[in-house]
């Protein structure tokens, strides 16, 4: 993200504890669930989106 001059991703930085160690997430993030050695989409992506938008007011759809 730094090399591509991406903006700070506030939500990604929050989940990554950037305020604790000082390294923010820049650019997009992907929500996934570990399934053994694979990763999968959340069971109810729509519900996850609603929850995140209700709890992180600065989020917006693009």
PyMOL Python script that loads the backbone (N, CA, C, O; Angstrom):
from pymol import cmd

cmd.read_pdbstr("""\
ATOM      1  N   UNK A   1       0.786  -1.185   0.000  1.00  0.00           N
ATOM      2  CA  UNK A   1       0.000   0.000   0.000  1.00  0.00           C
ATOM      3  C   UNK A   1       0.846   1.275   0.000  1.00  0.00           C
ATOM      4  O   UNK A   1       0.473   2.267  -0.625  1.00  0.00           O
ATOM      5  N   UNK A   2       1.968   1.249   0.690  1.00  0.00           N
ATOM      6  CA  UNK A   2       2.827   2.441   0.748  1.00  0.00           C
ATOM      7  C   UNK A   2       3.359   2.764  -0.645  1.00  0.00           C
ATOM      8  O   UNK A   2       3.312   3.914  -1.082  1.00  0.00           O
ATOM      9  N   UNK A   3       3.860   1.757  -1.334  1.00  0.00           N
ATOM     10  CA  UNK A   3       4.441   1.979  -2.658  1.00  0.00           C
ATOM     11  C   UNK A   3       3.397   2.457  -3.660  1.00  0.00           C
ATOM     12  O   UNK A   3       3.715   3.209  -4.581  1.00  0.00           O
ATOM     13  N   UNK A   4       2.146   2.019  -3.481  1.00  0.00           N
ATOM     14  CA  UNK A   4       1.075   2.425  -4.401  1.00  0.00           C
ATOM     15  C   UNK A   4       0.315   3.641  -3.888  1.00  0.00           C
ATOM     16  O   UNK A   4      -0.699   4.038  -4.463  1.00  0.00           O
ATOM     17  N   UNK A   5       0.807   4.225  -2.811  1.00  0.00           N
ATOM     18  CA  UNK A   5       0.226   5.427  -2.211  1.00  0.00           C
ATOM     19  C   UNK A   5      -1.260   5.260  -1.896  1.00  0.00           C
ATOM     20  O   UNK A   5      -2.067   6.147  -2.175  1.00  0.00           O
ATOM     21  N   UNK A   6      -1.611   4.106  -1.308  1.00  0.00           N
ATOM     22  CA  UNK A   6      -2.990   3.835  -0.909  1.00  0.00           C
ATOM     23  C   UNK A   6      -3.314   4.584   0.375  1.00  0.00           C
ATOM     24  O   UNK A   6      -2.423   4.897   1.165  1.00  0.00           O
ATOM     25  N   UNK A   7      -4.591   4.867   0.575  1.00  0.00           N
ATOM     26  CA  UNK A   7      -5.029   5.537   1.790  1.00  0.00           C
ATOM     27  C   UNK A   7      -5.048   4.550   2.966  1.00  0.00           C
ATOM     28  O   UNK A   7      -5.131   3.337   2.775  1.00  0.00           O
ATOM     29  N   UNK A   8      -4.970   5.092   4.168  1.00  0.00           N
ATOM     30  CA  UNK A   8      -5.067   4.266   5.367  1.00  0.00           C
ATOM     31  C   UNK A   8      -6.459   3.652   5.425  1.00  0.00           C
ATOM     32  O   UNK A   8      -7.459   4.346   5.240  1.00  0.00           O
ATOM     33  N   UNK A   9      -6.518   2.375   5.676  1.00  0.00           N
ATOM     34  CA  UNK A   9      -7.785   1.669   5.850  1.00  0.00           C
ATOM     35  C   UNK A   9      -8.047   1.639   7.351  1.00  0.00           C
ATOM     36  O   UNK A   9      -7.434   0.860   8.082  1.00  0.00           O
ATOM     37  N   UNK A  10      -8.951   2.483   7.800  1.00  0.00           N
ATOM     38  CA  UNK A  10      -9.184   2.630   9.242  1.00  0.00           C
ATOM     39  C   UNK A  10      -9.688   1.343   9.869  1.00  0.00           C
ATOM     40  O   UNK A  10      -9.269   0.987  10.971  1.00  0.00           O
ATOM     41  N   UNK A  11     -10.577   0.643   9.187  1.00  0.00           N
ATOM     42  CA  UNK A  11     -11.113  -0.602   9.747  1.00  0.00           C
ATOM     43  C   UNK A  11     -10.034  -1.677   9.786  1.00  0.00           C
ATOM     44  O   UNK A  11      -9.862  -2.350  10.802  1.00  0.00           O
ATOM     45  N   UNK A  12      -9.319  -1.837   8.698  1.00  0.00           N
ATOM     46  CA  UNK A  12      -8.238  -2.818   8.666  1.00  0.00           C
ATOM     47  C   UNK A  12      -7.180  -2.523   9.713  1.00  0.00           C
ATOM     48  O   UNK A  12      -6.667  -3.434  10.363  1.00  0.00           O
ATOM     49  N   UNK A  13      -6.854  -1.250   9.874  1.00  0.00           N
ATOM     50  CA  UNK A  13      -5.867  -0.856  10.878  1.00  0.00           C
ATOM     51  C   UNK A  13      -6.362  -1.137  12.289  1.00  0.00           C
ATOM     52  O   UNK A  13      -5.581  -1.516  13.161  1.00  0.00           O
ATOM     53  N   UNK A  14      -7.661  -0.951  12.514  1.00  0.00           N
ATOM     54  CA  UNK A  14      -8.253  -1.247  13.827  1.00  0.00           C
ATOM     55  C   UNK A  14      -8.097  -2.735  14.154  1.00  0.00           C
ATOM     56  O   UNK A  14      -7.633  -3.094  15.236  1.00  0.00           O
ATOM     57  N   UNK A  15      -8.488  -3.597  13.208  1.00  0.00           N
ATOM     58  CA  UNK A  15      -8.395  -5.040  13.450  1.00  0.00           C
ATOM     59  C   UNK A  15      -6.946  -5.511  13.552  1.00  0.00           C
ATOM     60  O   UNK A  15      -6.672  -6.518  14.205  1.00  0.00           O
ATOM     61  N   UNK A  16      -6.028  -4.807  12.926  1.00  0.00           N
ATOM     62  CA  UNK A  16      -4.610  -5.168  12.937  1.00  0.00           C
ATOM     63  C   UNK A  16      -3.885  -4.593  14.156  1.00  0.00           C
ATOM     64  O   UNK A  16      -2.689  -4.828  14.327  1.00  0.00           O
ATOM     65  N   UNK A  17      -4.597  -3.839  15.007  1.00  0.00           N
ATOM     66  CA  UNK A  17      -4.012  -3.201  16.197  1.00  0.00           C
ATOM     67  C   UNK A  17      -2.914  -2.203  15.841  1.00  0.00           C
ATOM     68  O   UNK A  17      -1.898  -2.120  16.532  1.00  0.00           O
ATOM     69  N   UNK A  18      -3.118  -1.451  14.771  1.00  0.00           N
ATOM     70  CA  UNK A  18      -2.112  -0.491  14.326  1.00  0.00           C
ATOM     71  C   UNK A  18      -1.827   0.575  15.377  1.00  0.00           C
ATOM     72  O   UNK A  18      -0.706   1.077  15.460  1.00  0.00           O
ATOM     73  N   UNK A  19      -2.829   0.926  16.181  1.00  0.00           N
ATOM     74  CA  UNK A  19      -2.589   1.927  17.223  1.00  0.00           C
ATOM     75  C   UNK A  19      -1.615   1.413  18.274  1.00  0.00           C
ATOM     76  O   UNK A  19      -0.976   2.209  18.962  1.00  0.00           O
ATOM     77  N   UNK A  20      -1.491   0.113  18.406  1.00  0.00           N
ATOM     78  CA  UNK A  20      -0.569  -0.489  19.378  1.00  0.00           C
ATOM     79  C   UNK A  20       0.860  -0.523  18.845  1.00  0.00           C
ATOM     80  O   UNK A  20       1.801  -0.257  19.594  1.00  0.00           O
ATOM     81  N   UNK A  21       1.040  -0.846  17.565  1.00  0.00           N
ATOM     82  CA  UNK A  21       2.399  -1.018  17.043  1.00  0.00           C
ATOM     83  C   UNK A  21       2.790   0.019  15.980  1.00  0.00           C
ATOM     84  O   UNK A  21       3.957   0.088  15.595  1.00  0.00           O
ATOM     85  N   UNK A  22       1.831   0.827  15.501  1.00  0.00           N
ATOM     86  CA  UNK A  22       2.169   1.933  14.613  1.00  0.00           C
ATOM     87  C   UNK A  22       2.247   1.620  13.129  1.00  0.00           C
ATOM     88  O   UNK A  22       2.674   2.479  12.357  1.00  0.00           O
ATOM     89  N   UNK A  23       1.852   0.421  12.694  1.00  0.00           N
ATOM     90  CA  UNK A  23       1.909   0.068  11.273  1.00  0.00           C
ATOM     91  C   UNK A  23       0.487  -0.082  10.739  1.00  0.00           C
ATOM     92  O   UNK A  23      -0.121  -1.141  10.898  1.00  0.00           O
ATOM     93  N   UNK A  24      -0.053   0.965  10.108  1.00  0.00           N
ATOM     94  CA  UNK A  24      -1.427   0.896   9.610  1.00  0.00           C
ATOM     95  C   UNK A  24      -1.556   0.029   8.356  1.00  0.00           C
ATOM     96  O   UNK A  24      -0.582  -0.230   7.648  1.00  0.00           O
ATOM     97  N   UNK A  25      -2.772  -0.400   8.114  1.00  0.00           N
ATOM     98  CA  UNK A  25      -3.100  -1.102   6.874  1.00  0.00           C
ATOM     99  C   UNK A  25      -3.452  -0.044   5.833  1.00  0.00           C
ATOM    100  O   UNK A  25      -4.236   0.865   6.105  1.00  0.00           O
ATOM    101  N   UNK A  26      -2.878  -0.164   4.657  1.00  0.00           N
ATOM    102  CA  UNK A  26      -3.159   0.759   3.564  1.00  0.00           C
ATOM    103  C   UNK A  26      -3.839  -0.014   2.445  1.00  0.00           C
ATOM    104  O   UNK A  26      -3.380  -1.090   2.061  1.00  0.00           O
ATOM    105  N   UNK A  27      -4.929   0.531   1.922  1.00  0.00           N
ATOM    106  CA  UNK A  27      -5.633  -0.124   0.829  1.00  0.00           C
ATOM    107  C   UNK A  27      -6.727  -1.050   1.314  1.00  0.00           C
ATOM    108  O   UNK A  27      -7.192  -0.946   2.449  1.00  0.00           O
ATOM    109  N   UNK A  28      -7.130  -1.950   0.448  1.00  0.00           N
ATOM    110  CA  UNK A  28      -8.269  -2.835   0.704  1.00  0.00           C
ATOM    111  C   UNK A  28      -7.908  -3.971   1.654  1.00  0.00           C
ATOM    112  O   UNK A  28      -6.743  -4.343   1.802  1.00  0.00           O
ATOM    113  N   UNK A  29      -8.950  -4.512   2.297  1.00  0.00           N
ATOM    114  CA  UNK A  29      -8.803  -5.710   3.120  1.00  0.00           C
ATOM    115  C   UNK A  29      -9.845  -6.720   2.653  1.00  0.00           C
ATOM    116  O   UNK A  29     -10.821  -6.362   1.995  1.00  0.00           O
ATOM    117  N   UNK A  30      -9.627  -7.970   2.997  1.00  0.00           N
ATOM    118  CA  UNK A  30     -10.551  -9.059   2.655  1.00  0.00           C
ATOM    119  C   UNK A  30     -10.910  -9.774   3.946  1.00  0.00           C
ATOM    120  O   UNK A  30     -10.033 -10.131   4.733  1.00  0.00           O
ATOM    121  N   UNK A  31     -12.198  -9.982   4.160  1.00  0.00           N
ATOM    122  CA  UNK A  31     -12.642 -10.764   5.302  1.00  0.00           C
ATOM    123  C   UNK A  31     -12.772 -12.213   4.857  1.00  0.00           C
ATOM    124  O   UNK A  31     -13.443 -12.507   3.867  1.00  0.00           O
ATOM    125  N   UNK A  32     -12.131 -13.112   5.585  1.00  0.00           N
ATOM    126  CA  UNK A  32     -12.157 -14.530   5.242  1.00  0.00           C
ATOM    127  C   UNK A  32     -12.093 -15.353   6.526  1.00  0.00           C
ATOM    128  O   UNK A  32     -11.710 -14.861   7.587  1.00  0.00           O
ATOM    129  N   UNK A  33     -12.477 -16.610   6.398  1.00  0.00           N
ATOM    130  CA  UNK A  33     -12.477 -17.539   7.522  1.00  0.00           C
ATOM    131  C   UNK A  33     -11.543 -18.689   7.171  1.00  0.00           C
ATOM    132  O   UNK A  33     -11.616 -19.250   6.077  1.00  0.00           O
ATOM    133  N   UNK A  34     -10.667 -19.034   8.107  1.00  0.00           N
ATOM    134  CA  UNK A  34      -9.766 -20.162   7.897  1.00  0.00           C
ATOM    135  C   UNK A  34     -10.581 -21.451   7.910  1.00  0.00           C
ATOM    136  O   UNK A  34     -11.388 -21.683   8.810  1.00  0.00           O
ATOM    137  N   UNK A  35     -10.356 -22.288   6.892  1.00  0.00           N
ATOM    138  CA  UNK A  35     -11.016 -23.594   6.781  1.00  0.00           C
ATOM    139  C   UNK A  35      -9.937 -24.614   6.476  1.00  0.00           C
ATOM    140  O   UNK A  35      -9.715 -24.987   5.323  1.00  0.00           O
ATOM    141  N   UNK A  36      -9.275 -25.053   7.521  1.00  0.00           N
ATOM    142  CA  UNK A  36      -8.130 -25.933   7.325  1.00  0.00           C
ATOM    143  C   UNK A  36      -7.004 -25.133   6.699  1.00  0.00           C
ATOM    144  O   UNK A  36      -6.586 -24.111   7.242  1.00  0.00           O
ATOM    145  N   UNK A  37      -6.517 -25.591   5.569  1.00  0.00           N
ATOM    146  CA  UNK A  37      -5.457 -24.868   4.863  1.00  0.00           C
ATOM    147  C   UNK A  37      -6.014 -23.903   3.827  1.00  0.00           C
ATOM    148  O   UNK A  37      -5.255 -23.213   3.146  1.00  0.00           O
ATOM    149  N   UNK A  38      -7.329 -23.852   3.708  1.00  0.00           N
ATOM    150  CA  UNK A  38      -7.977 -22.957   2.758  1.00  0.00           C
ATOM    151  C   UNK A  38      -8.577 -21.765   3.493  1.00  0.00           C
ATOM    152  O   UNK A  38      -8.616 -21.735   4.723  1.00  0.00           O
ATOM    153  N   UNK A  39      -9.039 -20.795   2.732  1.00  0.00           N
ATOM    154  CA  UNK A  39      -9.810 -19.694   3.296  1.00  0.00           C
ATOM    155  C   UNK A  39     -11.127 -19.621   2.542  1.00  0.00           C
ATOM    156  O   UNK A  39     -11.194 -19.918   1.349  1.00  0.00           O
ATOM    157  N   UNK A  40     -12.173 -19.223   3.254  1.00  0.00           N
ATOM    158  CA  UNK A  40     -13.504 -19.149   2.665  1.00  0.00           C
ATOM    159  C   UNK A  40     -14.133 -17.814   3.003  1.00  0.00           C
ATOM    160  O   UNK A  40     -13.723 -17.131   3.942  1.00  0.00           O
ATOM    161  N   UNK A  41     -15.128 -17.458   2.227  1.00  0.00           N
ATOM    162  CA  UNK A  41     -15.903 -16.255   2.523  1.00  0.00           C
ATOM    163  C   UNK A  41     -16.723 -16.492   3.786  1.00  0.00           C
ATOM    164  O   UNK A  41     -17.065 -17.634   4.091  1.00  0.00           O
ATOM    165  N   UNK A  42     -17.043 -15.430   4.525  1.00  0.00           N
ATOM    166  CA  UNK A  42     -17.922 -15.584   5.694  1.00  0.00           C
ATOM    167  C   UNK A  42     -19.253 -16.204   5.277  1.00  0.00           C
ATOM    168  O   UNK A  42     -19.707 -16.013   4.149  1.00  0.00           O
ATOM    169  N   UNK A  43     -19.879 -16.952   6.196  1.00  0.00           N
ATOM    170  CA  UNK A  43     -21.145 -17.622   5.902  1.00  0.00           C
ATOM    171  C   UNK A  43     -22.227 -16.636   5.463  1.00  0.00           C
ATOM    172  O   UNK A  43     -22.984 -16.918   4.534  1.00  0.00           O
ATOM    173  N   UNK A  44     -22.301 -15.494   6.119  1.00  0.00           N
ATOM    174  CA  UNK A  44     -23.326 -14.505   5.800  1.00  0.00           C
ATOM    175  C   UNK A  44     -22.657 -13.150   5.610  1.00  0.00           C
ATOM    176  O   UNK A  44     -22.641 -12.318   6.517  1.00  0.00           O
ATOM    177  N   UNK A  45     -22.110 -12.943   4.425  1.00  0.00           N
ATOM    178  CA  UNK A  45     -21.365 -11.719   4.138  1.00  0.00           C
ATOM    179  C   UNK A  45     -22.248 -10.481   4.273  1.00  0.00           C
ATOM    180  O   UNK A  45     -21.781  -9.424   4.699  1.00  0.00           O
ATOM    181  N   UNK A  46     -23.510 -10.612   3.914  1.00  0.00           N
ATOM    182  CA  UNK A  46     -24.433  -9.477   4.016  1.00  0.00           C
ATOM    183  C   UNK A  46     -24.616  -9.057   5.478  1.00  0.00           C
ATOM    184  O   UNK A  46     -24.608  -7.865   5.784  1.00  0.00           O
ATOM    185  N   UNK A  47     -24.778 -10.017   6.367  1.00  0.00           N
ATOM    186  CA  UNK A  47     -24.926  -9.713   7.792  1.00  0.00           C
ATOM    187  C   UNK A  47     -23.644  -9.095   8.346  1.00  0.00           C
ATOM    188  O   UNK A  47     -23.704  -8.183   9.170  1.00  0.00           O
ATOM    189  N   UNK A  48     -22.499  -9.577   7.904  1.00  0.00           N
ATOM    190  CA  UNK A  48     -21.224  -8.996   8.329  1.00  0.00           C
ATOM    191  C   UNK A  48     -21.138  -7.541   7.891  1.00  0.00           C
ATOM    192  O   UNK A  48     -20.708  -6.687   8.667  1.00  0.00           O
ATOM    193  N   UNK A  49     -21.542  -7.249   6.656  1.00  0.00           N
ATOM    194  CA  UNK A  49     -21.502  -5.880   6.163  1.00  0.00           C
ATOM    195  C   UNK A  49     -22.418  -4.978   6.999  1.00  0.00           C
ATOM    196  O   UNK A  49     -22.025  -3.873   7.372  1.00  0.00           O
ATOM    197  N   UNK A  50     -23.622  -5.441   7.288  1.00  0.00           N
ATOM    198  CA  UNK A  50     -24.557  -4.656   8.102  1.00  0.00           C
ATOM    199  C   UNK A  50     -23.971  -4.398   9.478  1.00  0.00           C
ATOM    200  O   UNK A  50     -24.021  -3.270   9.968  1.00  0.00           O
ATOM    201  N   UNK A  51     -23.415  -5.426  10.112  1.00  0.00           N
ATOM    202  CA  UNK A  51     -22.813  -5.286  11.441  1.00  0.00           C
ATOM    203  C   UNK A  51     -21.680  -4.258  11.426  1.00  0.00           C
ATOM    204  O   UNK A  51     -21.613  -3.394  12.300  1.00  0.00           O
ATOM    205  N   UNK A  52     -20.795  -4.351  10.439  1.00  0.00           N
ATOM    206  CA  UNK A  52     -19.657  -3.436  10.378  1.00  0.00           C
ATOM    207  C   UNK A  52     -20.116  -2.003  10.152  1.00  0.00           C
ATOM    208  O   UNK A  52     -19.590  -1.080  10.774  1.00  0.00           O
ATOM    209  N   UNK A  53     -21.088  -1.807   9.271  1.00  0.00           N
ATOM    210  CA  UNK A  53     -21.579  -0.456   9.006  1.00  0.00           C
ATOM    211  C   UNK A  53     -22.276   0.135  10.229  1.00  0.00           C
ATOM    212  O   UNK A  53     -22.218   1.345  10.449  1.00  0.00           O
ATOM    213  N   UNK A  54     -22.936  -0.711  11.028  1.00  0.00           N
ATOM    214  CA  UNK A  54     -23.607  -0.214  12.246  1.00  0.00           C
ATOM    215  C   UNK A  54     -22.592   0.163  13.327  1.00  0.00           C
ATOM    216  O   UNK A  54     -22.834   1.081  14.110  1.00  0.00           O
ATOM    217  N   UNK A  55     -21.471  -0.534  13.372  1.00  0.00           N
ATOM    218  CA  UNK A  55     -20.499  -0.336  14.440  1.00  0.00           C
ATOM    219  C   UNK A  55     -19.316   0.536  14.059  1.00  0.00           C
ATOM    220  O   UNK A  55     -18.556   0.957  14.931  1.00  0.00           O
ATOM    221  N   UNK A  56     -19.149   0.810  12.792  1.00  0.00           N
ATOM    222  CA  UNK A  56     -18.050   1.665  12.319  1.00  0.00           C
ATOM    223  C   UNK A  56     -18.679   2.683  11.362  1.00  0.00           C
ATOM    224  O   UNK A  56     -18.728   2.467  10.151  1.00  0.00           O
ATOM    225  N   UNK A  57     -19.149   3.776  11.920  1.00  0.00           N
ATOM    226  CA  UNK A  57     -19.972   4.750  11.184  1.00  0.00           C
ATOM    227  C   UNK A  57     -19.268   5.367   9.983  1.00  0.00           C
ATOM    228  O   UNK A  57     -19.944   5.888   9.096  1.00  0.00           O
ATOM    229  N   UNK A  58     -17.969   5.331   9.918  1.00  0.00           N
ATOM    230  CA  UNK A  58     -17.256   5.942   8.803  1.00  0.00           C
ATOM    231  C   UNK A  58     -17.228   5.046   7.555  1.00  0.00           C
ATOM    232  O   UNK A  58     -16.753   5.477   6.505  1.00  0.00           O
ATOM    233  N   UNK A  59     -17.720   3.825   7.654  1.00  0.00           N
ATOM    234  CA  UNK A  59     -17.726   2.949   6.496  1.00  0.00           C
ATOM    235  C   UNK A  59     -18.783   3.371   5.492  1.00  0.00           C
ATOM    236  O   UNK A  59     -19.855   3.850   5.862  1.00  0.00           O
ATOM    237  N   UNK A  60     -18.469   3.190   4.226  1.00  0.00           N
ATOM    238  CA  UNK A  60     -19.412   3.501   3.165  1.00  0.00           C
ATOM    239  C   UNK A  60     -19.249   2.497   2.037  1.00  0.00           C
ATOM    240  O   UNK A  60     -18.172   1.931   1.848  1.00  0.00           O
ATOM    241  N   UNK A  61     -20.315   2.280   1.296  1.00  0.00           N
ATOM    242  CA  UNK A  61     -20.246   1.377   0.152  1.00  0.00           C
ATOM    243  C   UNK A  61     -19.773   2.153  -1.062  1.00  0.00           C
ATOM    244  O   UNK A  61     -20.106   3.324  -1.239  1.00  0.00           O
ATOM    245  N   UNK A  62     -18.998   1.488  -1.886  1.00  0.00           N
ATOM    246  CA  UNK A  62     -18.530   2.124  -3.124  1.00  0.00           C
ATOM    247  C   UNK A  62     -18.966   1.325  -4.303  1.00  0.00           C
ATOM    248  O   UNK A  62     -18.673   1.692  -5.441  1.00  0.00           O
TER     249      UNK A  62
END
""", "prot")
cmd.dss("prot")
cmd.show_as("cartoon", "prot")
cmd.util.cbc("prot")
cmd.orient("prot")
